[in-house]
Amino acid sequence: MAGMAVDLDDVREILRLYPQIYVACHVDHVRATSTRWQLSAHDSAILAHLHPRVPVGPRDLAKHLGVKPSTLSASIARLESLGYLTNTAPARDKRRRELRLTDRGVEAMASTSVLDRELVTKLLATLTVRERADAVRGLGLLARGARALRTPEGT
């Protein structure tokens, strides 16, 4: 349940375990507009916060990334022109915008991640199907918590 006291042992375990995953799977990428994907580190961070099916509003994304919406606007336009995301208005409210990753954006994001795809694949292959599902679900929960840290309720 959200809001309950956090066990310090849980905090210590995440602080101990996350670096193990990062060190095992981290790769130094050259992130520049001269690469195949034409993505900067900032661009990659934007794509990493988007999903193909679950829309994110530009204001929410800017808040989570700690930038002003006007700063993010040019990046969104550029990433949309490269075919990495869609920026559409929902039918229920044409004043709002919804950002989603395209298939090309999914590939670009995975190819420019700080984690190496092949190493993550090997890491997951060491787990059972159930363990993989649990691991992905757990990371999804931590990512949801990370996004909540930047919401008005989480600050």
NUTI-163039 format. One line per 2 residues: number of its first residue (from 0); for each residue y, x, z of N, C-alpha, C, O, CB. Coordinates in Angstrom, 3 decimals. Glycine has a CB too. Layout:
NUM) Y X Z Y X Z Y X Z Y X Z Y X Z | ...
This chain:
0) -1.170 0.844 0.000 0.000 0.000 0.000 1.240 0.894 0.000 1.330 1.828 0.797 -0.005 -0.963 1.219 | 2.181 0.617 -0.877 3.405 1.424 -0.978 4.199 1.310 0.315 4.250 0.253 0.944 4.272 0.975 -2.189
2) 4.815 2.421 0.694 5.670 2.411 1.867 4.966 2.793 3.157 5.624 2.978 4.181 6.268 1.076 2.023 | 3.644 2.916 3.134 2.925 3.318 4.341 3.156 4.810 4.590 3.510 5.552 3.674 1.401 3.008 4.211
4) 2.956 5.231 5.811 3.112 6.641 6.164 2.149 7.485 5.336 1.012 7.079 5.093 2.868 6.861 7.680 | 2.598 8.646 4.910 1.804 9.540 4.079 1.110 10.561 4.969 1.734 11.180 5.831 2.686 10.243 3.016
6) -0.173 10.725 4.750 -0.957 11.710 5.484 -0.588 13.100 4.977 -0.711 13.373 3.783 -2.487 11.445 5.327 | -0.144 13.971 5.857 0.261 15.322 5.464 -0.890 16.117 4.865 -0.658 17.039 4.083 0.825 16.065 6.659
8) -2.116 15.781 5.214 -3.265 16.445 4.590 -3.325 16.107 3.095 -3.708 16.954 2.288 -4.587 16.025 5.292 | -2.953 14.887 2.724 -2.910 14.510 1.310 -1.858 15.330 0.575 -2.091 15.805 -0.537 -2.618 13.003 1.156
10) -0.714 15.489 1.199 0.357 16.296 0.609 -0.135 17.724 0.402 0.034 18.298 -0.674 1.624 16.282 1.509 | -0.735 18.281 1.424 -1.242 19.660 1.322 -2.295 19.798 0.226 -2.317 20.801 -0.488 -1.832 20.107 2.663
12) -3.154 18.816 0.090 -4.198 18.880 -0.934 -3.597 18.860 -2.339 -4.047 19.602 -3.212 -5.181 17.715 -0.766 | -2.595 18.026 -2.565 -1.951 18.003 -3.882 -1.252 19.331 -4.137 -1.332 19.878 -5.238 -0.941 16.831 -3.984
14) -0.569 19.849 -3.124 0.097 21.143 -3.270 -0.901 22.266 -3.545 -0.563 23.249 -4.205 0.903 21.463 -2.014 | -2.110 22.127 -3.051 -3.151 23.128 -3.274 -3.850 22.931 -4.621 -4.133 23.896 -5.331 -4.175 23.077 -2.146
16) -4.123 21.679 -4.958 -4.941 21.393 -6.141 -4.170 21.428 -7.456 -4.672 21.945 -8.455 -5.581 20.053 -5.990 | -2.962 20.885 -7.467 -2.231 20.828 -8.732 -2.050 22.208 -9.367 -2.280 22.347 -10.568 -0.874 20.187 -8.514
18) -1.649 23.231 -8.611 -1.508 24.554 -9.240 -2.818 25.083 -9.846 -2.790 25.837 -10.818 -0.993 25.550 -8.216 | -3.956 24.691 -9.276 -5.234 25.122 -9.840 -5.424 24.564 -11.252 -5.891 25.264 -12.150 -6.395 24.679 -8.934
20) -5.058 23.310 -11.430 -5.158 22.690 -12.751 -4.149 23.329 -13.699 -4.475 23.664 -14.838 -4.926 21.162 -12.660 | -2.928 23.491 -13.218 -1.865 24.063 -14.044 -2.220 25.473 -14.508 -2.087 25.791 -15.690 -0.544 24.085 -13.270
22) -2.671 26.319 -13.580 -3.007 27.701 -13.938 -4.183 27.740 -14.912 -4.187 28.539 -15.848 -3.339 28.521 -12.676 | -5.165 26.891 -14.700 -6.348 26.888 -15.568 -6.044 26.394 -16.977 -6.678 26.835 -17.936 -7.432 26.027 -14.959
24) -5.090 25.495 -17.112 -4.861 24.839 -18.404 -3.492 25.088 -19.016 -3.224 24.611 -20.119 -5.050 23.382 -18.252 | -2.621 25.815 -18.339 -1.272 26.055 -18.836 -1.284 26.965 -20.053 -2.100 27.880 -20.161 -0.406 26.660 -17.743
26) -0.380 26.697 -20.946 -0.191 27.552 -22.111 1.303 27.691 -22.357 2.058 26.729 -22.213 -0.920 26.974 -23.369 | 1.719 28.883 -22.724 3.121 29.083 -23.073 3.302 28.745 -24.538 2.758 29.414 -25.417 3.579 30.540 -22.776
28) 4.071 27.702 -24.790 4.361 27.291 -26.160 5.739 27.769 -26.555 6.650 27.840 -25.731 4.256 25.767 -26.315 | 5.877 28.089 -27.808 7.208 28.334 -28.341 7.747 26.962 -28.715 7.263 26.323 -29.650 7.193 29.338 -29.582
30) 8.757 26.519 -27.972 9.326 25.216 -28.253 10.687 25.431 -28.891 11.675 25.733 -28.221 9.432 24.347 -26.963 | 10.704 25.270 -30.168 11.972 25.423 -30.875 11.939 24.516 -32.087 10.878 24.086 -32.537 12.227 26.909 -31.289
32) 13.095 24.242 -32.592 13.156 23.366 -33.753 12.571 24.032 -34.991 12.408 23.384 -36.025 14.590 22.947 -34.019 | 12.254 25.324 -34.895 11.650 26.003 -36.041 10.133 25.846 -36.077 9.508 26.239 -37.062 12.008 27.473 -36.016
34) 9.527 25.288 -35.044 8.086 25.088 -35.047 7.722 23.904 -35.936 8.590 23.155 -36.385 7.566 24.870 -33.616 | 6.443 23.750 -36.178 5.955 22.649 -37.023 6.479 21.295 -36.552 6.829 20.438 -37.363 4.426 22.632 -37.036
36) 6.529 21.115 -35.256 6.917 19.817 -34.710 8.422 19.669 -34.548 8.896 18.558 -34.310 6.247 19.602 -33.382 | 9.178 20.726 -34.664 10.636 20.703 -34.546 11.100 20.105 -33.224 12.026 19.295 -33.180 11.237 19.921 -35.695
38) 10.431 20.526 -32.137 10.749 19.985 -30.823 11.245 21.070 -29.882 10.688 22.167 -29.824 9.535 19.296 -30.227 | 12.292 20.749 -29.152 12.753 21.618 -28.072 11.980 21.231 -26.807 11.239 20.248 -26.809 14.316 21.495 -27.854
40) 12.150 21.993 -25.741 11.518 21.652 -24.464 12.017 20.287 -23.987 11.247 19.499 -23.438 11.811 22.743 -23.395 | 13.303 20.011 -24.195 13.879 18.717 -23.811 13.226 17.581 -24.604 12.893 16.537 -24.043 15.411 18.716 -24.037
42) 13.045 17.793 -25.915 12.388 16.788 -26.756 10.974 16.508 -26.249 10.558 15.355 -26.138 12.345 17.256 -28.229 | 10.247 17.578 -25.944 8.871 17.425 -25.457 8.840 16.645 -24.151 7.949 15.822 -23.940 8.212 18.798 -25.264
44) 9.801 16.897 -23.276 9.871 16.171 -22.009 10.116 14.689 -22.254 9.543 13.845 -21.565 10.976 16.750 -21.114 | 10.946 14.371 -23.210 11.203 12.963 -23.538 9.917 12.308 -24.009 9.551 11.238 -23.522 12.306 12.834 -24.622
46) 9.229 12.936 -24.950 7.995 12.362 -25.489 6.932 12.205 -24.408 6.172 11.237 -24.426 7.456 13.231 -26.623 | 6.870 13.146 -23.468 5.874 13.086 -22.400 6.087 11.883 -21.488 5.173 11.494 -20.761 5.910 14.363 -21.581
48) 7.268 11.296 -21.515 7.560 10.144 -20.665 7.446 8.814 -21.406 7.786 7.765 -20.859 8.945 10.279 -20.085 | 6.973 8.856 -22.637 6.818 7.626 -23.421 5.345 7.323 -23.640 4.486 8.188 -23.466 7.545 7.744 -24.776
50) 5.068 6.090 -24.023 3.703 5.613 -24.234 3.682 4.803 -25.533 4.689 4.190 -25.887 3.201 4.749 -23.014 | 2.565 4.791 -26.239 2.515 4.011 -27.488 2.597 2.494 -27.286 3.122 1.782 -28.143 1.248 4.336 -28.225
52) 2.078 1.998 -26.157 2.038 0.543 -25.966 2.999 0.020 -24.900 3.454 -1.120 -24.982 0.650 0.130 -25.607 | 3.304 0.835 -23.914 4.157 0.394 -22.804 5.582 0.859 -23.070 5.855 2.059 -23.057 3.637 0.945 -21.431
54) 6.494 -0.085 -23.312 7.864 0.318 -23.641 8.622 0.854 -22.433 8.358 0.484 -21.289 8.618 -0.853 -24.231 | 9.568 1.732 -22.724 10.468 2.281 -21.711 11.887 2.074 -22.229 12.172 2.344 -23.395 10.168 3.813 -21.418
56) 12.753 1.606 -21.380 14.148 1.438 -21.764 14.868 2.779 -21.740 14.577 3.617 -20.887 14.848 0.439 -20.833 | 15.800 2.997 -22.657 16.544 4.256 -22.680 17.267 4.563 -21.367 17.315 5.718 -20.943 17.542 4.226 -23.802
58) 17.824 3.548 -20.729 18.520 3.779 -19.455 17.544 4.232 -18.367 17.840 5.142 -17.591 19.252 2.500 -19.005 | 16.376 3.584 -18.323 15.365 3.971 -17.333 14.887 5.392 -17.587 14.702 6.168 -16.649 14.173 2.997 -17.364
60) 14.689 5.730 -18.851 14.243 7.074 -19.198 15.302 8.108 -18.816 14.981 9.152 -18.247 13.926 7.163 -20.700 | 16.554 7.816 -19.130 17.642 8.735 -18.790 17.710 8.948 -17.281 17.878 10.073 -16.810 18.990 8.199 -19.315
62) 17.580 7.872 -16.539 17.626 7.975 -15.079 16.479 8.848 -14.570 16.680 9.709 -13.713 17.560 6.573 -14.433 | 15.282 8.623 -15.098 14.122 9.410 -14.664 14.288 10.891 -15.005 13.916 11.760 -14.216 12.842 8.867 -15.311
64) 14.844 11.173 -16.177 15.034 12.563 -16.599 16.257 13.205 -15.944 16.456 14.416 -16.037 15.168 12.631 -18.113 | 17.070 12.387 -15.285 18.248 12.915 -14.610 19.376 13.267 -15.559 20.143 14.195 -15.303 17.876 14.121 -13.818
66) 19.482 12.525 -16.662 20.563 12.756 -17.622 21.317 11.450 -17.844 20.830 10.373 -17.499 20.010 13.312 -18.973 | 22.499 11.556 -18.419 23.277 10.366 -18.743 22.694 9.719 -20.002 22.221 10.425 -20.892 24.784 10.721 -18.945
68) 22.722 8.388 -20.087 22.210 7.718 -21.287 22.863 8.227 -22.571 22.202 8.333 -23.604 22.423 6.221 -21.170 | 24.150 8.540 -22.510 24.835 9.040 -23.707 24.268 10.392 -24.143 24.219 10.688 -25.337 26.346 9.163 -23.446
70) 23.846 11.203 -23.191 23.233 12.499 -23.498 21.892 12.295 -24.185 21.547 13.033 -25.108 23.055 13.339 -22.214 | 21.150 11.316 -23.749 19.825 11.041 -24.289 19.888 10.378 -25.664 18.957 10.508 -26.459 19.049 10.163 -23.331
72) 20.955 9.686 -25.941 21.091 8.913 -27.173 20.865 9.740 -28.436 20.133 9.306 -29.326 22.452 8.288 -27.227 | 21.466 10.899 -28.532 21.307 11.741 -29.726 19.873 12.223 -29.865 19.344 12.291 -30.975 22.259 12.944 -29.670
74) 19.239 12.558 -28.746 17.844 12.999 -28.791 16.928 11.877 -29.255 16.013 12.102 -30.048 17.398 13.502 -27.417 | 17.172 10.682 -28.768 16.361 9.534 -29.179 16.508 9.306 -30.677 15.515 9.095 -31.374 16.769 8.263 -28.396
76) 17.733 9.348 -31.173 17.968 9.147 -32.611 17.247 10.216 -33.431 16.653 9.909 -34.465 19.484 9.172 -32.922 | 17.297 11.459 -32.979 16.640 12.554 -33.691 15.118 12.388 -33.678 14.464 12.556 -34.707 17.030 13.902 -33.069
78) 14.558 12.061 -32.515 13.112 11.888 -32.405 12.633 10.683 -33.215 11.529 10.687 -33.760 12.707 11.728 -30.936 | 13.471 9.663 -33.287 13.136 8.504 -34.120 13.154 8.901 -35.594 12.279 8.487 -36.354 14.122 7.335 -33.860
80) 14.142 9.699 -36.008 14.230 10.122 -37.416 13.052 11.014 -37.804 12.657 11.049 -38.970 15.553 10.868 -37.670 | 12.487 11.737 -36.830 11.311 12.565 -37.090 10.014 11.755 -37.072 8.944 12.276 -37.389 11.231 13.682 -36.065
82) 10.118 10.480 -36.700 8.944 9.610 -36.691 8.119 9.695 -35.425 6.955 9.294 -35.430 8.080 9.931 -37.848 | 8.683 10.207 -34.333 7.939 10.398 -33.098 8.020 9.209 -32.142 7.169 9.052 -31.267 8.436 11.622 -32.407
84) 9.033 8.383 -32.311 9.159 7.217 -31.447 9.806 6.072 -32.216 10.454 6.259 -33.245 9.979 7.556 -30.186 | 9.601 4.891 -31.673 10.302 3.717 -32.195 11.326 3.296 -31.144 11.112 3.466 -29.944 9.300 2.537 -32.530
86) 12.423 2.753 -31.612 13.522 2.308 -30.765 13.885 0.913 -31.246 14.699 0.751 -32.155 14.764 3.296 -30.824 | 13.274 -0.095 -30.629 13.420 -1.465 -31.104 13.992 -2.380 -30.034 13.977 -2.063 -28.845 12.086 -1.998 -31.574
88) 14.491 -3.516 -30.481 14.973 -4.543 -29.564 13.868 -5.580 -29.388 13.300 -6.052 -30.373 16.293 -5.207 -30.092 | 13.557 -5.937 -28.140 12.542 -6.974 -27.934 13.069 -8.331 -28.400 14.273 -8.585 -28.369 12.125 -7.041 -26.443
90) 12.163 -9.186 -28.825 12.556 -10.509 -29.317 13.278 -11.321 -28.244 14.152 -12.127 -28.563 11.329 -11.274 -29.805 | 12.925 -11.119 -26.985 13.499 -11.935 -25.900 14.932 -11.547 -25.534 15.650 -12.336 -24.920 12.629 -11.827 -24.671
92) 15.356 -10.321 -25.911 16.705 -9.873 -25.557 17.137 -8.785 -26.535 16.808 -7.614 -26.347 16.757 -9.349 -24.085 | 17.863 -9.161 -27.563 18.262 -8.238 -28.623 19.265 -7.181 -28.155 19.520 -6.209 -28.867 18.852 -9.014 -29.773
94) 19.835 -7.365 -26.962 20.785 -6.372 -26.445 20.072 -5.159 -25.844 20.665 -4.087 -25.726 21.693 -7.011 -25.393 | 18.825 -5.322 -25.472 18.061 -4.239 -24.844 17.343 -3.414 -25.909 17.202 -3.856 -27.050 17.042 -4.807 -23.825
96) 16.897 -2.236 -25.544 16.133 -1.360 -26.433 14.826 -0.993 -25.753 14.761 -0.889 -24.528 16.944 -0.081 -26.801 | 13.789 -0.799 -26.549 12.489 -0.373 -26.041 12.015 0.830 -26.846 11.981 0.798 -28.076 11.449 -1.532 -26.112
98) 11.654 1.884 -26.137 11.158 3.108 -26.761 9.643 3.166 -26.613 9.102 2.897 -25.540 11.823 4.366 -26.131 | 8.965 3.519 -27.699 7.516 3.714 -27.686 7.171 4.918 -28.545 7.855 5.207 -29.526 6.774 2.447 -28.192
100) 6.104 5.620 -28.171 5.594 6.708 -28.997 4.907 6.147 -30.230 4.220 5.129 -30.152 4.625 7.593 -28.198 | 5.087 6.801 -31.358 4.311 6.487 -32.555 3.047 7.349 -32.519 2.912 8.217 -31.657 5.148 6.740 -33.875
102) 2.123 7.112 -33.454 0.936 7.971 -33.540 1.347 9.419 -33.771 0.757 10.334 -33.198 -0.003 7.495 -34.672 | 2.345 9.624 -34.598 2.849 10.981 -34.850 3.456 11.569 -33.571 3.307 12.762 -33.309 3.905 10.969 -35.991
104) 4.129 10.749 -32.787 4.696 11.196 -31.522 3.625 11.575 -30.514 3.789 12.536 -29.763 5.580 10.124 -30.946 | 2.523 10.819 -30.492 1.400 11.152 -29.611 0.867 12.532 -29.960 0.616 13.348 -29.073 0.273 10.093 -29.721
106) 0.694 12.794 -31.245 0.180 14.092 -31.693 1.173 15.214 -31.384 0.774 16.286 -30.930 -0.122 14.055 -33.202 | 2.443 14.974 -31.625 3.467 15.990 -31.341 3.526 16.297 -29.853 3.607 17.461 -29.459 4.847 15.523 -31.836
108) 3.487 15.255 -29.023 3.540 15.437 -27.576 2.338 16.238 -27.097 2.489 17.170 -26.308 3.596 14.078 -26.861 | 1.157 15.886 -27.564 -0.056 16.604 -27.146 -0.036 18.053 -27.632 -0.527 18.946 -26.942 -1.311 15.890 -27.677
110) 0.521 18.282 -28.795 0.551 19.632 -29.366 1.602 20.529 -28.739 1.543 21.748 -28.898 0.792 19.553 -30.838 | 2.556 19.954 -28.035 3.618 20.751 -27.418 3.595 20.655 -25.898 4.554 21.055 -25.238 4.975 20.308 -27.938
112) 2.524 20.134 -25.347 2.395 20.002 -23.901 2.330 21.370 -23.240 1.950 22.354 -23.874 1.152 19.182 -23.545 | 2.700 21.431 -21.972 2.550 22.678 -21.212 1.080 22.936 -20.890 0.717 24.026 -20.448 3.379 22.624 -19.910
114) 0.246 21.934 -21.112 -1.189 22.094 -20.910 -1.872 22.212 -22.263 -1.541 21.484 -23.199 -1.775 20.908 -20.098 | -2.810 23.114 -22.362 -3.545 23.347 -23.598 -4.606 22.266 -23.778 -5.425 22.037 -22.888 -4.192 24.750 -23.595
116) -4.588 21.608 -24.925 -5.496 20.499 -25.204 -6.961 20.924 -25.093 -7.770 20.207 -24.505 -5.222 19.935 -26.593 | -7.302 22.073 -25.650 -8.693 22.526 -25.609 -9.139 22.835 -24.190 -10.269 22.521 -23.815 -8.874 23.756 -26.486
118) -8.268 23.445 -23.398 -8.627 23.743 -22.009 -8.778 22.462 -21.188 -9.677 22.366 -20.353 -7.569 24.655 -21.370 | -7.911 21.486 -21.417 -8.034 20.208 -20.715 -9.324 19.512 -21.138 -10.000 18.907 -20.306 -6.806 19.302 -20.999
120) -9.671 19.591 -22.423 -10.929 19.008 -22.900 -12.117 19.662 -22.203 -13.038 18.972 -21.765 -11.056 19.166 -24.431 | -12.098 20.982 -22.100 -13.180 21.697 -21.409 -13.220 21.323 -19.931 -14.293 21.124 -19.363 -13.007 23.223 -21.564
122) -12.051 21.229 -19.315 -11.981 20.838 -17.908 -12.618 19.464 -17.715 -13.434 19.283 -16.812 -10.515 20.828 -17.414 | -12.259 18.508 -18.544 -12.801 17.154 -18.417 -14.298 17.112 -18.701 -15.017 16.291 -18.132 -12.073 16.207 -19.358
124) -14.766 17.994 -19.577 -16.189 18.036 -19.911 -17.044 18.469 -18.722 -18.252 18.230 -18.717 -16.422 18.978 -21.083 | -16.441 19.100 -17.717 -17.195 19.509 -16.534 -17.428 18.339 -15.587 -18.179 18.469 -14.621 -16.466 20.629 -15.805
126) -16.797 17.204 -15.849 -16.892 16.036 -14.983 -17.797 14.974 -15.590 -18.012 14.951 -16.802 -15.508 15.457 -14.720 | -18.320 14.102 -14.752 -19.075 12.956 -15.252 -18.096 11.953 -15.862 -16.885 12.072 -15.673 -19.919 12.293 -14.111
128) -18.608 10.986 -16.578 -17.757 9.946 -17.169 -16.965 9.235 -16.068 -15.773 8.977 -16.229 -18.614 8.920 -17.973 | -17.605 8.929 -14.985 -16.943 8.245 -13.857 -15.857 9.133 -13.246 -14.752 8.672 -12.962 -17.983 7.855 -12.771
130) -16.186 10.411 -13.050 -15.197 11.334 -12.482 -13.995 11.482 -13.399 -12.860 11.547 -12.927 -15.828 12.705 -12.226 | -14.231 11.536 -14.709 -13.105 11.632 -15.663 -12.209 10.419 -15.537 -10.985 10.543 -15.480 -13.617 11.762 -17.121
132) -12.826 9.234 -15.492 -12.036 8.005 -15.364 -11.238 8.019 -14.063 -10.068 7.637 -14.044 -12.951 6.761 -15.416 | -11.869 8.458 -12.983 -11.169 8.533 -11.696 -10.014 9.534 -11.758 -8.930 9.268 -11.240 -12.150 8.925 -10.574
134) -10.249 10.681 -12.392 -9.210 11.716 -12.488 -8.020 11.217 -13.295 -6.872 11.404 -12.893 -9.778 12.996 -13.126 | -8.289 10.590 -14.422 -7.206 10.074 -15.265 -6.454 8.971 -14.526 -5.224 8.923 -14.556 -7.761 9.542 -16.613
136) -7.189 8.097 -13.872 -6.547 7.029 -13.108 -5.677 7.623 -11.999 -4.549 7.178 -11.791 -7.608 6.072 -12.510 | -6.196 8.620 -11.292 -5.442 9.251 -10.214 -4.166 9.903 -10.713 -3.109 9.761 -10.099 -6.297 10.278 -9.515
138) -4.262 10.614 -11.822 -3.048 11.225 -12.392 -2.062 10.158 -12.840 -0.851 10.325 -12.700 -3.406 12.138 -13.579 | -2.583 9.060 -13.379 -1.708 7.950 -13.763 -0.966 7.379 -12.565 0.215 7.046 -12.658 -2.515 6.852 -14.440
140) -1.662 7.267 -11.441 -1.010 6.775 -10.224 0.062 7.743 -9.740 1.148 7.323 -9.341 -2.045 6.548 -9.119 | -0.242 9.044 -9.775 0.765 10.029 -9.368 1.964 10.011 -10.313 3.104 10.137 -9.867 0.150 11.438 -9.324
142) 1.718 9.856 -11.607 2.818 9.785 -12.574 3.669 8.543 -12.326 4.896 8.597 -12.419 2.273 9.779 -14.019 | 3.017 7.426 -12.010 3.771 6.204 -11.696 4.643 6.435 -10.466 5.798 6.010 -10.431 2.808 5.005 -11.460
144) 4.092 7.105 -9.459 4.876 7.436 -8.275 6.039 8.348 -8.613 7.134 8.194 -8.071 3.998 8.088 -7.227 | 5.804 9.309 -9.517 6.875 10.214 -9.924 8.001 9.454 -10.607 9.178 9.737 -10.380 6.334 11.299 -10.855
146) 7.638 8.487 -11.446 8.681 7.684 -12.105 9.432 6.843 -11.079 10.639 6.639 -11.207 8.065 6.769 -13.195 | 8.731 6.360 -10.071 9.378 5.530 -9.053 10.378 6.324 -8.214 11.307 5.743 -7.653 8.328 4.908 -8.144
148) 10.200 7.651 -8.122 11.149 8.453 -7.372 12.555 8.378 -7.968 13.540 8.593 -7.261 10.683 9.893 -7.323 | 12.653 8.077 -9.245 13.953 8.041 -9.914 14.525 6.653 -10.059 15.568 6.478 -10.689 13.846 8.659 -11.255
150) 13.862 5.654 -9.487 14.384 4.291 -9.554 15.303 4.060 -8.357 15.216 4.785 -7.365 13.222 3.241 -9.579 | 16.185 3.058 -8.437 17.070 2.784 -7.299 16.286 2.550 -6.001 16.742 2.938 -4.925 17.944 1.564 -7.601
152) 15.101 1.914 -6.097 14.328 1.652 -4.904 13.709 2.921 -4.346 13.458 3.015 -3.144 13.255 0.638 -5.195 | 13.456 3.925 -5.231 12.789 5.140 -4.804 13.737 6.241 -4.369 13.289 7.256 -3.834 11.932 5.640 -5.897
154) 15.029 6.071 -4.581 15.968 7.130 -4.211 16.627 6.853 -2.886 17.447 7.648 -2.426 17.023 7.299 -5.276
